[in-house]
Amino acid sequence: MAEKPKKNIGLKILSVALAITLWFYVSNRGESETSVEAQIDFKNIPAGMEILRQSMRKATVNVQGYEQEIYRLRSTDVRVVVDLGSAKKGETMQSLVRENVVLPRSLKVLRIEPATIKVSLDETATRTLQVKPHITGTPERPFELKSATAKPSAVKIEGPRSEIEKISVLRTDPIDITGLDEDFTQNAKLNLGGRGLRSDVADVSVSLTIRKAGK
């Protein structure tokens, strides 16, 4: 009679082990497929060049794997990496193949859509431009705006040459002076406007001089 509890414990352990084995068998018994919208990244961009345009930001990747792995898969687990090491200035077509896909080892790539991506490269250029505050509205009568100055008054920008050459002056985001009757200073963000333009200055200080008309 004293050995009966031991036998019950042994049966319980065996039952648990069988249940775990069965769970793993059921979870991994078959393969499944799913589609993921994967981010497209680039590597080996030629020195002195940058991406001006790309025809798409994401690609649809169909993957196959065990049901358990497919269930746990997230879109951030899959990336499409395009090598631009041999690309030249201008527009180029790059193929998207299985070798471009980075994903967990347990999964397999079935197909990628679309099969190509269009990428435009341009030279990187820099230019220093004057900053002009963008003023909207009018002060309270009989006051008027005498001057609007930005500090710094000029900012260096960087980006694709074709975009930089389109710009002759940098403007701030709109500053509404409706109803003002005294001098006013505020920070305003720069509106770079062009595609892919960058600056180490995010905003400027704009000083407004408000005076009575005729003075």
MDTraj code that builds the backbone (N, CA, C; nanometers):
import mdtraj as md
import numpy as np

residues = "MET ALA GLU LYS PRO LYS LYS ASN ILE GLY LEU LYS ILE LEU SER VAL ALA LEU ALA ILE THR LEU TRP PHE TYR VAL SER ASN ARG GLY GLU SER GLU THR SER VAL GLU ALA GLN ILE ASP PHE LYS ASN ILE PRO ALA GLY MET GLU ILE LEU ARG GLN SER MET ARG LYS ALA THR VAL ASN VAL GLN GLY TYR GLU GLN GLU ILE TYR ARG LEU ARG SER THR ASP VAL ARG VAL VAL VAL ASP LEU GLY SER ALA LYS LYS GLY GLU THR MET GLN SER LEU VAL ARG GLU ASN VAL VAL LEU PRO ARG SER LEU LYS VAL LEU ARG ILE GLU PRO ALA THR ILE LYS VAL SER LEU ASP GLU THR ALA THR ARG THR LEU GLN VAL LYS PRO HIS ILE THR GLY THR PRO GLU ARG PRO PHE GLU LEU LYS SER ALA THR ALA LYS PRO SER ALA VAL LYS ILE GLU GLY PRO ARG SER GLU ILE GLU LYS ILE SER VAL LEU ARG THR ASP PRO ILE ASP ILE THR GLY LEU ASP GLU ASP PHE THR GLN ASN ALA LYS LEU ASN LEU GLY GLY ARG GLY LEU ARG SER ASP VAL ALA ASP VAL SER VAL SER LEU THR ILE ARG LYS ALA GLY LYS".split()
xyz = np.array([
    [0.0827, -0.1217, 0.0000],
    [0.0000, 0.0000, 0.0000],
    [0.0858, 0.1263, 0.0000],
    [0.2073, 0.1182, 0.0591],
    [0.2933, 0.2367, 0.0709],
    [0.3479, 0.2817, -0.0634],
    [0.3544, 0.1896, -0.1629],
    [0.4113, 0.2248, -0.2929],
    [0.3089, 0.2836, -0.3891],
    [0.1826, 0.2793, -0.3573],
    [0.0784, 0.3286, -0.4475],
    [0.0925, 0.4764, -0.4807],
    [0.1186, 0.5663, -0.3805],
    [0.1358, 0.7082, -0.4143],
    [0.2492, 0.7301, -0.5117],
    [0.3618, 0.6500, -0.4969],
    [0.4735, 0.6648, -0.5901],
    [0.4321, 0.6300, -0.7313],
    [0.3501, 0.5243, -0.7449],
    [0.3020, 0.4859, -0.8769],
    [0.2154, 0.5963, -0.9372],
    [0.1322, 0.6602, -0.8540],
    [0.0468, 0.7697, -0.9025],
    [0.1307, 0.8871, -0.9494],
    [0.2376, 0.9190, -0.8755],
    [0.3257, 1.0296, -0.9142],
    [0.3928, 0.9970, -1.0471],
    [0.4374, 0.8735, -1.0609],
    [0.5014, 0.8328, -1.1858],
    [0.4058, 0.8430, -1.3034],
    [0.2803, 0.8049, -1.2837],
    [0.1811, 0.8148, -1.3902],
    [0.1529, 0.9599, -1.4275],
    [0.1521, 1.0471, -1.3261],
    [0.1274, 1.1888, -1.3516],
    [0.2417, 1.2489, -1.4340],
    [0.3657, 1.2151, -1.3949],
    [0.4821, 1.2665, -1.4690],
    [0.4786, 1.2175, -1.6125],
    [0.4442, 1.0906, -1.6305],
    [0.4361, 1.0340, -1.7649],
    [0.3270, 1.1020, -1.8461],
    [0.2145, 1.1322, -1.7814],
    [0.1034, 1.1978, -1.8517],
    [0.1433, 1.3379, -1.8973],
    [0.2133, 1.4107, -1.8074],
    [0.2578, 1.5451, -1.8422],
    [0.3563, 1.5402, -1.9589],
    [0.4500, 1.4455, -1.9529],
    [0.5496, 1.4322, -2.0608],
    [0.4822, 1.4000, -2.1931],
    [0.3834, 1.3119, -2.1904],
    [0.3102, 1.2774, -2.3132],
    [0.2328, 1.3975, -2.3667],
    [0.1751, 1.4768, -2.2748],
    [0.0980, 1.5939, -2.3170],
    [0.1887, 1.6967, -2.3837],
    [0.3083, 1.7184, -2.3254],
    [0.4031, 1.8132, -2.3846],
    [0.4499, 1.7649, -2.5212],
    [0.4789, 1.6353, -2.5306],
    [0.5229, 1.5787, -2.6587],
    [0.4139, 1.5932, -2.7637],
    [0.2892, 1.5669, -2.7243],
    [0.1776, 1.5790, -2.8171],
    [0.1586, 1.7227, -2.8613],
    [0.1775, 1.8186, -2.7684],
    [0.1625, 1.9613, -2.8018],
    [0.2652, 2.0028, -2.9059],
    [0.3918, 1.9604, -2.8849],
    [0.4953, 1.9939, -2.9822],
    [0.4667, 1.9296, -3.1167],
    [0.4153, 1.8079, -3.1132],
    [0.3843, 1.7384, -3.2386],
    [0.2730, 1.8101, -3.3150],
    [0.1690, 1.8507, -3.2410],
    [0.0559, 1.9181, -3.3052],
    [0.0971, 2.0549, -3.3572],
    [0.1795, 2.1265, -3.2769],
    [0.2206, 2.2619, -3.3153],
    [0.3092, 2.2624, -3.4379],
    [0.3869, 2.1557, -3.4548],
    [0.4832, 2.1535, -3.5647],
    [0.4509, 2.0484, -3.6711],
    [0.3292, 1.9997, -3.6703],
    [0.2984, 1.8871, -3.7566],
    [0.2955, 1.9245, -3.9040],
    [0.2692, 2.0539, -3.9359],
    [0.2581, 2.0910, -4.0763],
    [0.3129, 2.2287, -4.1017],
    [0.3304, 2.2610, -4.2280],
    [0.3798, 2.3919, -4.2662],
    [0.2659, 2.4789, -4.3156],
    [0.2859, 2.6087, -4.3023],
    [0.1849, 2.7045, -4.3437],
    [0.2534, 2.8193, -4.4164],
    [0.1725, 2.9026, -4.4827],
    [0.2249, 3.0177, -4.5554],
    [0.1574, 3.1445, -4.5059],
    [0.2288, 3.2560, -4.5231],
    [0.1712, 3.3855, -4.4920],
    [0.2412, 3.4927, -4.5746],
    [0.1790, 3.6090, -4.5825],
    [0.2370, 3.7221, -4.6554],
    [0.2719, 3.8323, -4.5558],
    [0.3864, 3.8961, -4.5759],
    [0.4335, 4.0019, -4.4870],
    [0.4702, 4.1238, -4.5703],
    [0.4252, 4.2420, -4.5254],
    [0.4671, 4.3671, -4.5880],
    [0.6000, 4.4066, -4.5249],
    [0.7090, 4.3828, -4.5972],
    [0.8426, 4.4014, -4.5425],
    [0.9035, 4.5344, -4.5854],
    [0.9719, 4.5996, -4.4929],
    [1.0421, 4.7244, -4.5200],
    [1.1572, 4.6996, -4.6171],
    [1.1754, 4.7923, -4.7123],
    [1.2881, 4.7848, -4.8047],
    [1.3991, 4.8759, -4.7542],
    [1.5166, 4.8184, -4.7292],
    [1.6334, 4.8931, -4.6857],
    [1.7419, 4.8851, -4.7935],
    [1.8387, 4.9764, -4.7842],
    [1.9466, 4.9800, -4.8829],
    [2.0813, 4.9744, -4.8128],
    [2.1788, 4.9138, -4.8801],
    [2.3157, 4.9104, -4.8282],
    [2.4132, 4.9427, -4.9408],
    [2.5344, 4.9795, -4.9015],
    [2.6420, 5.0110, -4.9969],
    [2.6043, 5.1218, -5.0952],
    [2.5370, 5.2248, -5.0437],
    [2.5080, 5.3413, -5.1288],
    [2.6417, 5.4067, -5.1644],
    [2.6690, 5.4308, -5.2937],
    [2.7986, 5.4859, -5.3341],
    [2.8321, 5.6150, -5.2610],
    [2.9599, 5.6332, -5.2288],
    [3.0050, 5.7526, -5.1586],
    [2.9718, 5.8774, -5.2392],
    [2.9262, 5.9809, -5.1693],
    [2.8912, 6.1060, -5.2360],
    [2.7590, 6.1026, -5.3086],
    [2.6826, 5.9952, -5.2911],
    [2.5515, 5.9815, -5.3563],
    [2.4459, 5.9542, -5.2498],
    [2.3204, 5.9772, -5.2853],
    [2.2099, 5.9441, -5.1971],
    [2.0842, 5.9162, -5.2776],
    [1.9891, 5.8549, -5.2082],
    [1.8645, 5.8171, -5.2759],
    [1.7744, 5.9390, -5.2883],
    [1.7379, 5.9707, -5.4106],
    [1.6460, 6.0815, -5.4374],
    [1.5022, 6.0326, -5.4344],
    [1.4777, 5.9204, -5.5015],
    [1.3430, 5.8622, -5.5061],
    [1.3533, 5.7110, -5.5100],
    [1.2472, 5.6466, -5.4625],
    [1.2325, 5.5020, -5.4775],
    [1.0859, 5.4728, -5.5056],
    [1.0615, 5.3756, -5.5912],
    [0.9251, 5.3509, -5.6389],
    [0.8347, 5.2912, -5.5323],
    [0.8916, 5.2342, -5.4254],
    [0.8097, 5.1764, -5.3178],
    [0.8919, 5.1699, -5.1897],
    [0.8230, 5.1659, -5.0780],
    [0.8870, 5.1567, -4.9473],
    [0.8823, 5.0152, -4.8909],
    [0.7860, 4.9366, -4.9363],
    [0.7707, 4.8007, -4.8848],
    [0.7445, 4.7033, -4.9988],
    [0.7765, 4.5773, -4.9728],
    [0.7488, 4.4700, -5.0687],
    [0.6705, 4.3605, -4.9972],
    [0.5896, 4.2870, -5.0728],
    [0.5138, 4.1753, -5.0164],
    [0.5970, 4.0487, -5.0279],
    [0.6276, 3.9883, -4.9135],
    [0.7089, 3.8663, -4.9106],
    [0.6223, 3.7511, -4.8623],
    [0.6116, 3.6470, -4.9430],
    [0.5404, 3.5259, -4.9042],
    [0.6402, 3.4274, -4.8449],
    [0.6124, 3.3826, -4.7224],
    [0.7044, 3.2923, -4.6537],
    [0.6321, 3.1650, -4.6122],
    [0.7125, 3.0614, -4.5924],
    [0.6591, 2.9310, -4.5520],
    [0.7376, 2.8807, -4.4317],
    [0.6661, 2.8114, -4.3420],
    [0.7316, 2.7550, -4.2245],
    [0.6322, 2.6813, -4.1380],
    [0.6819, 2.6268, -4.0269],
    [0.5929, 2.5576, -3.9348],
    [0.4886, 2.6543, -3.8803],
    [0.3692, 2.6013, -3.8541],
    [0.2583, 2.6848, -3.8108],
    [0.2940, 2.7692, -3.6884],
    [0.3671, 2.7096, -3.5950],
    [0.4034, 2.7818, -3.4734],
    [0.4928, 2.9021, -3.5061],
    [0.5885, 2.8838, -3.5978],
    [0.6774, 2.9920, -3.6368],
    [0.6021, 3.1001, -3.7146],
    [0.5130, 3.0575, -3.8010],
    [0.4319, 3.1533, -3.8783],
    [0.3451, 3.2366, -3.7853],
    [0.2898, 3.1725, -3.6825],
    [0.2022, 3.2423, -3.5882],
    [0.2785, 3.3517, -3.5137],
    [0.4062, 3.3246, -3.4816],
    [0.4853, 3.4203, -3.4053],
    [0.5477, 3.5295, -3.4924],
    [0.5419, 3.5152, -3.6240],
    [0.6094, 3.6078, -3.7142],
    [0.5454, 3.7464, -3.7119],
    [0.6301, 3.8495, -3.7084],
    [0.5864, 3.9883, -3.7165],
    [0.6504, 4.0537, -3.8383],
    [0.5878, 4.1598, -3.8868],
    [0.6398, 4.2263, -4.0060],
    [0.7826, 4.2789, -3.9839],
    [0.8138, 4.3160, -3.8597],
    [0.9481, 4.3674, -3.8301],
    [1.0547, 4.2581, -3.8338],
    [1.0128, 4.1310, -3.8382],
    [1.1088, 4.0202, -3.8452],
    [1.1609, 3.9975, -3.9866],
    [1.0991, 4.0635, -4.0837],
    [1.1348, 4.0417, -4.2248],
    [1.1757, 4.1744, -4.2877],
    [1.2898, 4.1760, -4.3570],
    [1.3358, 4.2953, -4.4281],
    [1.3846, 4.2551, -4.5663],
    [1.3737, 4.3488, -4.6580],
    [1.4284, 4.3302, -4.7924],
    [1.5436, 4.4289, -4.8068],
    [1.6646, 4.3776, -4.8250],
    [1.7845, 4.4611, -4.8301],
    [1.8395, 4.4630, -4.9728],
    [1.8478, 4.5831, -5.0312],
    [1.8937, 4.6003, -5.1687],
    [2.0354, 4.6575, -5.1683],
    [2.1247, 4.5935, -5.2399],
    [2.2643, 4.6359, -5.2494],
    [2.2799, 4.7333, -5.3662],
    [2.3188, 4.8588, -5.3359],
    [2.3353, 4.9601, -5.4397],
    [2.4827, 4.9856, -5.4721],
    [2.5680, 4.8904, -5.4370],
    [2.7109, 4.9082, -5.4565],
    [2.7529, 4.9362, -5.5998],
    [2.6793, 4.8828, -5.6966],
    [2.7154, 4.9022, -5.8375],
    [2.6269, 5.0057, -5.9075],
    [2.5392, 5.0717, -5.8326],
    [2.4469, 5.1682, -5.8939],
    [2.5191, 5.2979, -5.9299],
    [2.4698, 5.3667, -6.0323],
    [2.5248, 5.4939, -6.0785],
    [2.4225, 5.6053, -6.0589],
    [2.4682, 5.7294, -6.0821],
    [2.3790, 5.8435, -6.0733],
    [2.2656, 5.8286, -6.1738],
    [2.1454, 5.8661, -6.1308],
    [2.0287, 5.8552, -6.2174],
    [1.9391, 5.7412, -6.1752],
    [1.8531, 5.7006, -6.2650],
    [1.7525, 5.5982, -6.2350],
    [1.8055, 5.4592, -6.2652],
    [1.7791, 5.3672, -6.1747],
    [1.8232, 5.2297, -6.1925],
    [1.7139, 5.1346, -6.1468],
    [1.7074, 5.0180, -6.2117],
    [1.6138, 4.9127, -6.1722],
    [1.6902, 4.8060, -6.0959],
    [1.6409, 4.7700, -5.9791],
    [1.7049, 4.6693, -5.8960],
    [1.6105, 4.5505, -5.8795],
    [1.6630, 4.4313, -5.8998],
    [1.5826, 4.3100, -5.8841],
    [1.5644, 4.2767, -5.7364],
    [1.4473, 4.2244, -5.7039],
    [1.4194, 4.1766, -5.5687],
    [1.4072, 4.0248, -5.5759],
    [1.5051, 3.9574, -5.5184],
    [1.5083, 3.8111, -5.5222],
    [1.5148, 3.7579, -5.3790],
    [1.5082, 3.6253, -5.3675],
    [1.5054, 3.5640, -5.2350],
    [1.6270, 3.6017, -5.1514],
    [1.7405, 3.6166, -5.2180],
    [1.8637, 3.6491, -5.1462],
    [1.8595, 3.7876, -5.0821],
    [1.7669, 3.8715, -5.1260],
    [1.7531, 4.0053, -5.0683],
    [1.6793, 4.0035, -4.9348],
    [1.6128, 3.8937, -4.9044],
    [1.5248, 3.8890, -4.7876],
    [1.6004, 3.8412, -4.6640],
    [1.5861, 3.9177, -4.5559],
    [1.6410, 3.8798, -4.4252],
    [1.5239, 3.8400, -4.3360],
    [1.5258, 3.7163, -4.2856],
    [1.4164, 3.6660, -4.2030],
    [1.4684, 3.5552, -4.1125],
    [1.3888, 3.5103, -4.0160],
    [1.4330, 3.4010, -3.9279],
    [1.4715, 3.2762, -4.0073],
    [1.5759, 3.2069, -3.9626],
    [1.6291, 3.0915, -4.0366],
    [1.5281, 2.9797, -4.0560],
    [1.4346, 2.9687, -3.9633],
    [1.3384, 2.8581, -3.9701],
    [1.2364, 2.8765, -4.0818],
    [1.2335, 2.9955, -4.1449],
    [1.1348, 3.0232, -4.2488],
    [1.1993, 3.0251, -4.3869],
    [1.1156, 3.0035, -4.4882],
    [1.1635, 2.9982, -4.6265],
    [1.0852, 3.0979, -4.7118],
    [1.1568, 3.1690, -4.7994],
    [1.0929, 3.2650, -4.8895],
    [1.0361, 3.1923, -5.0101],
    [0.9084, 3.2162, -5.0385],
    [0.8452, 3.1567, -5.1556],
    [0.8495, 3.2510, -5.2754],
    [0.8159, 3.3784, -5.2530],
    [0.8166, 3.4751, -5.3623],
    [0.8128, 3.6170, -5.3056],
    [0.8505, 3.7114, -5.3929],
    [0.8509, 3.8537, -5.3571],
    [0.7752, 3.9299, -5.4639],
    [0.6918, 4.0228, -5.4212],
    [0.6177, 4.1071, -5.5146],
    [0.6303, 4.2523, -5.4720],
    [0.6646, 4.3410, -5.5659],
    [0.6994, 4.3153, -5.7057],
    [0.8415, 4.2576, -5.7174],
    [0.8801, 4.2250, -5.8383],
    [1.0103, 4.1624, -5.8604],
    [1.1222, 4.2633, -5.8784],
    [1.0880, 4.3913, -5.8960],
    [1.1897, 4.4946, -5.9149],
    [1.1493, 4.6221, -5.8408],
    [1.2486, 4.7063, -5.8144],
    [1.2237, 4.8371, -5.7548],
    [1.3039, 4.9407, -5.8327],
    [1.2427, 5.0565, -5.8550],
    [1.3085, 5.1651, -5.9269],
    [1.3668, 5.2634, -5.8250],
    [1.4966, 5.2904, -5.8385],
    [1.5662, 5.3788, -5.7456],
    [1.6396, 5.4873, -5.8238],
    [1.6273, 5.6114, -5.7776],
    [1.6987, 5.7236, -5.8399],
    [1.8043, 5.7752, -5.7432],
    [1.9301, 5.7810, -5.7903],
    [2.0405, 5.8319, -5.7111],
    [2.0833, 5.9692, -5.7613],
    [2.1255, 6.0534, -5.6692],
    [2.1745, 6.1864, -5.7056],
    [2.2963, 6.2183, -5.6201],
    [2.3779, 6.3122, -5.6682],
    [2.4944, 6.3547, -5.5909],
    [2.4498, 6.4294, -5.4654],
    [2.5249, 6.4123, -5.3575],
    [2.5009, 6.4893, -5.2359],
    [2.5665, 6.6259, -5.2505],
    [2.4919, 6.7307, -5.2189],
    [2.5439, 6.8681, -5.2306],
    [2.5081, 6.9466, -5.1055],
    [2.5820, 7.0550, -5.0810],
    [2.5525, 7.1449, -4.9695],
    [2.5412, 7.2873, -5.0219],
    [2.4648, 7.3694, -4.9494],
    [2.4455, 7.5078, -4.9909],
    [2.4002, 7.5890, -4.8702],
    [2.4500, 7.7119, -4.8596],
    [2.4072, 7.8018, -4.7523],
    [2.3061, 7.9009, -4.8076],
    [2.1886, 7.9085, -4.7435],
    [2.0789, 7.9918, -4.7933],
    [2.0304, 8.0884, -4.6849],
    [1.9805, 8.2044, -4.7302],
    [1.9207, 8.3008, -4.6394],
    [1.7871, 8.2485, -4.5876],
    [1.7540, 8.2848, -4.4645],
    [1.6275, 8.2441, -4.4028],
    [1.5315, 8.3622, -4.4063],
    [1.4119, 8.3402, -4.4593],
    [1.3102, 8.4445, -4.4659],
    [1.1877, 8.4003, -4.3855],
    [1.1532, 8.4748, -4.2792],
    [1.0329, 8.4395, -4.2024],
    [0.9066, 8.4472, -4.2889],
    [0.8203, 8.3489, -4.2724],
    [0.6931, 8.3463, -4.3453],
    [0.5857, 8.4066, -4.2544],
    [0.5445, 8.5294, -4.2841],
    [0.4507, 8.6030, -4.1993],
    [0.3106, 8.6011, -4.2602],
    [0.2119, 8.5736, -4.1767],
    [0.0713, 8.5793, -4.2197],
    [-0.0069, 8.6712, -4.1258],
    [-0.1193, 8.7248, -4.1745],
    [-0.2031, 8.8111, -4.0929],
    [-0.1501, 8.9537, -4.0869],
    [-0.2221, 9.0384, -4.0165],
    [-0.1830, 9.1793, -4.0003],
    [-0.1984, 9.2206, -3.8543],
    [-0.1132, 9.3156, -3.8077],
    [-0.1216, 9.3610, -3.6679],
    [-0.2517, 9.4385, -3.6418],
    [-0.2755, 9.4661, -3.5161],
    [-0.3894, 9.5486, -3.4745],
    [-0.3709, 9.6901, -3.5288],
    [-0.4767, 9.7488, -3.5839],
    [-0.4688, 9.8881, -3.6301],
    [-0.4482, 9.9824, -3.5127],
    [-0.3714, 10.0864, -3.5241],
    [-0.3008, 10.1369, -3.6432],
    [-0.1568, 10.0863, -3.6525],
    [-0.1270, 9.9655, -3.5981],
    [0.0092, 9.9142, -3.5997],
    [0.0387, 9.8411, -3.7307],
    [0.1680, 9.8302, -3.7593],
    [0.2105, 9.7580, -3.8790],
    [0.3447, 9.6905, -3.8526],
    [0.3737, 9.5909, -3.9344],
    [0.4998, 9.5184, -3.9231],
    [0.6103, 9.5976, -3.9922],
    [0.7135, 9.6348, -3.9158],
    [0.8249, 9.7092, -3.9720],
    [0.9355, 9.6172, -4.0222],
    [0.9612, 9.5094, -3.9471],
    [1.0669, 9.4180, -3.9885],
    [1.0472, 9.2805, -3.9257],
    [1.1028, 9.1803, -3.9919],
    [1.1010, 9.0430, -3.9408],
    [1.2367, 8.9819, -3.9727],
    [1.3129, 8.9510, -3.8700],
    [1.4473, 8.8972, -3.8913],
    [1.4622, 8.7626, -3.8226],
    [1.5438, 8.6767, -3.8852],
    [1.5671, 8.5431, -3.8314],
    [1.7100, 8.5327, -3.7787],
    [1.7256, 8.4553, -3.6745],
    [1.8573, 8.4281, -3.6192],
    [1.8702, 8.2783, -3.5958],
    [1.9642, 8.2107, -3.6644],
    [2.0589, 8.2646, -3.7623],
    [1.9892, 8.3106, -3.8899],
    [2.0537, 8.4022, -3.9591],
    [1.9932, 8.4572, -4.0812],
    [2.0219, 8.3725, -4.2038],
    [2.1187, 8.2797, -4.1918],
    [2.1521, 8.1899, -4.3017],
    [2.1809, 8.0515, -4.2458],
    [2.1421, 7.9490, -4.3206],
    [2.1553, 7.8109, -4.2743],
    [2.2116, 7.7245, -4.3864],
    [2.3006, 7.6331, -4.3505],
    [2.3552, 7.5389, -4.4486],
    [2.2651, 7.4160, -4.4571],
    [2.2304, 7.3769, -4.5778],
    [2.1483, 7.2577, -4.5990],
    [2.2266, 7.1565, -4.6828],
    [2.1837, 7.0318, -4.6742],
    [2.2486, 6.9222, -4.7465],
    [2.1420, 6.8314, -4.8043],
    [2.1699, 6.7715, -4.9198],
    [2.0745, 6.6806, -4.9802],
    [2.1054, 6.6572, -5.1259],
    [2.0114, 6.5961, -5.1990],
    [2.0315, 6.5715, -5.3417],
    [2.0522, 6.7026, -5.4172],
    [2.1530, 6.7062, -5.5049],
    [2.1861, 6.8290, -5.5771],
    [2.0663, 6.8839, -5.6539],
    [1.9910, 6.7992, -5.7203],
    [1.8788, 6.8456, -5.8017],
    [1.7722, 6.9142, -5.7174],
    [1.7569, 6.8746, -5.5914],
    [1.6593, 6.9373, -5.5023],
    [1.7131, 7.0689, -5.4468],
    [1.8388, 7.0710, -5.4098],
    [1.8989, 7.1931, -5.3553],
    [1.8985, 7.3049, -5.4583],
    [1.9211, 7.2703, -5.5838],
    [1.9271, 7.3724, -5.6877],
    [1.7920, 7.4370, -5.7153],
    [1.6841, 7.3777, -5.6675],
    [1.5508, 7.4349, -5.6872],
    [1.5211, 7.5468, -5.5875],
    [1.5994, 7.5584, -5.4813],
    [1.5678, 7.6486, -5.3713],
    [1.6633, 7.7675, -5.3711],
    [1.6081, 7.8891, -5.3593],
    [1.6892, 8.0103, -5.3534],
    [1.6874, 8.0744, -5.2158],
    [1.5868, 8.0400, -5.1346],
    [1.5757, 8.0953, -4.9997],
    [1.5005, 7.9953, -4.9133],
    [1.5330, 7.9932, -4.7848],
    [1.4637, 7.9064, -4.6900],
    [1.3564, 7.9859, -4.6171],
    [1.2387, 7.9280, -4.6069],
    [1.1299, 7.9923, -4.5340],
    [1.1025, 7.9166, -4.4042],
    [1.0469, 7.9897, -4.3104],
    [1.0031, 7.9268, -4.1864],
    [0.8595, 7.8782, -4.2038],
    [0.8136, 7.8011, -4.1079],
    [0.6706, 7.7724, -4.1023],
    [0.5970, 7.9038, -4.0764],
    [0.4688, 7.9137, -4.1129],
    [0.3950, 8.0398, -4.0985],
    [0.3920, 8.0926, -3.9546],
    [0.4065, 8.2259, -3.9430],
    [0.3949, 8.2948, -3.8143],
    [0.2796, 8.3943, -3.8260],
    [0.1754, 8.3757, -3.7483],
    [0.0561, 8.4597, -3.7561],
    [0.0723, 8.5809, -3.6639],
    [0.0667, 8.7011, -3.7229],
    [0.0813, 8.8246, -3.6426],
    [-0.0510, 8.8981, -3.6254],
    [-0.1607, 8.8293, -3.6534],
    [-0.2922, 8.8923, -3.6418],
    [-0.3148, 8.9483, -3.5009],
    [-0.3480, 9.0783, -3.4932],
    [-0.3816, 9.1417, -3.3659],
    [-0.2651, 9.1874, -3.2828],
    [-0.1414, 9.1697, -3.3275],
    [-0.0263, 9.2133, -3.2480],
    [-0.0166, 9.3658, -3.2433],
    [0.0299, 9.4182, -3.1288],
    [0.0479, 9.5638, -3.1165],
    [0.1806, 9.5979, -3.0484],
    [0.2727, 9.4988, -3.0438],
    [0.4040, 9.5215, -2.9843],
    [0.5047, 9.4231, -3.0435],
    [0.6323, 9.4511, -3.0185],
    [0.7378, 9.3635, -3.0688],
    [0.7193, 9.2220, -3.0148],
    [0.7635, 9.1253, -3.0944],
    [0.7358, 8.9857, -3.0604],
    [0.8498, 8.8986, -3.1114],
    [0.8890, 8.7993, -3.0315],
    [0.9935, 8.7047, -3.0716],
    [0.9456, 8.5630, -3.0442],
    [0.9666, 8.4747, -3.1420],
    [0.9306, 8.3358, -3.1216],
    [1.0180, 8.2459, -3.2084],
    [1.0276, 8.1188, -3.1698],
    [1.0994, 8.0213, -3.2501],
    [1.0069, 7.9673, -3.3575],
    [1.0630, 7.9441, -3.4751],
    [0.9849, 7.8894, -3.5865],
    [1.0669, 7.7818, -3.6558],
    [1.0013, 7.6745, -3.6923],
    [1.0689, 7.5655, -3.7614],
    [1.0996, 7.6044, -3.9056],
    [1.2114, 7.5529, -3.9554],
    [1.2455, 7.5743, -4.0955],
    [1.1640, 7.4815, -4.1829],
    [1.1144, 7.5350, -4.2934],
    [1.0430, 7.4541, -4.3911],
    [1.1394, 7.4255, -4.5065],
    [1.2069, 7.3094, -4.5008],
    [1.3075, 7.2781, -4.6013],
    [1.2455, 7.2519, -4.7383],
    [1.1242, 7.2038, -4.7383],
    [1.0492, 7.1946, -4.8635],
    [1.0913, 7.0835, -4.9573],
    [1.2164, 7.0785, -4.9967],
    [1.2599, 6.9822, -5.0975],
    [1.2647, 6.8395, -5.0468],
    [1.2768, 6.7463, -5.1399],
    [1.2804, 6.6044, -5.1082],
    [1.4190, 6.5649, -5.0550],
    [1.4221, 6.5103, -4.9339],
    [1.5461, 6.4582, -4.8791],
    [1.6438, 6.5624, -4.8303],
    [1.6010, 6.6867, -4.8100],
    [1.6923, 6.7914, -4.7631],
    [1.7081, 6.7844, -4.6108],
    [1.8293, 6.8201, -4.5646],
    [1.8600, 6.8119, -4.4225],
    [1.9348, 6.9372, -4.3774],
    [1.9198, 6.9686, -4.2501],
    [1.9917, 7.0808, -4.1919],
    [2.0195, 7.0495, -4.0461],
    [2.1342, 7.0982, -3.9947],
    [2.1627, 7.0766, -3.8532],
    [2.0910, 7.1777, -3.7653],
    [2.0178, 7.2694, -3.8289],
    [1.9364, 7.3672, -3.7558],
    [1.7891, 7.3359, -3.7803],
    [1.7180, 7.2997, -3.6756],
    [1.5771, 7.2631, -3.6921],
    [1.4857, 7.3846, -3.6924],
    [1.5198, 7.4864, -3.6137],
    [1.4369, 7.6063, -3.6077],
    [1.5237, 7.7296, -3.5872],
    [1.4631, 7.8455, -3.6056],
    [1.5331, 7.9732, -3.5904],
    [1.4507, 8.0630, -3.4992],
    [1.5157, 8.1661, -3.4451],
    [1.4463, 8.2653, -3.3633],
    [1.4070, 8.3833, -3.4521],
    [1.2786, 8.4137, -3.4570],
    [1.2280, 8.5223, -3.5419],
    [1.1870, 8.6402, -3.4542],
    [1.2464, 8.7561, -3.4817],
    [1.2137, 8.8788, -3.4086],
    [1.1299, 8.9703, -3.4975],
    [1.0146, 9.0128, -3.4461],
    [0.9223, 9.0983, -3.5207],
    [0.9194, 9.2366, -3.4566],
    [0.9340, 9.3393, -3.5399],
    [0.9243, 9.4767, -3.4923],
    [0.7897, 9.5348, -3.5359],
    [0.7085, 9.5733, -3.4370],
    [0.5740, 9.6261, -3.4617],
    [0.5721, 9.7735, -3.4186],
    [0.5297, 9.8622, -3.5091],
    [0.5225, 10.0038, -3.4795],
    [0.3904, 10.0613, -3.5301],
    [0.3515, 10.1794, -3.4738],
    [0.2341, 10.2475, -3.5245],
    [0.2626, 10.2971, -3.6661],
    [0.1629, 10.2896, -3.7499],
    [0.1796, 10.3314, -3.8894],
    [0.2247, 10.4762, -3.8950],
    [0.3228, 10.5020, -3.9818],
    [0.3735, 10.6356, -3.9994],
    [0.4889, 10.6694, -3.9104],
    [0.5273, 10.5785, -3.8194],
    [0.6392, 10.6065, -3.7288],
    [0.7585, 10.5210, -3.7664],
])
top = md.Topology()
chain = top.add_chain()
for i, resn in enumerate(residues, 1):
    res = top.add_residue(resn, chain, resSeq=i)
    for name in ("N", "CA", "C"):
        top.add_atom(name, md.element.get_by_symbol(name[0]), res)
traj = md.Trajectory(xyz[None], top)
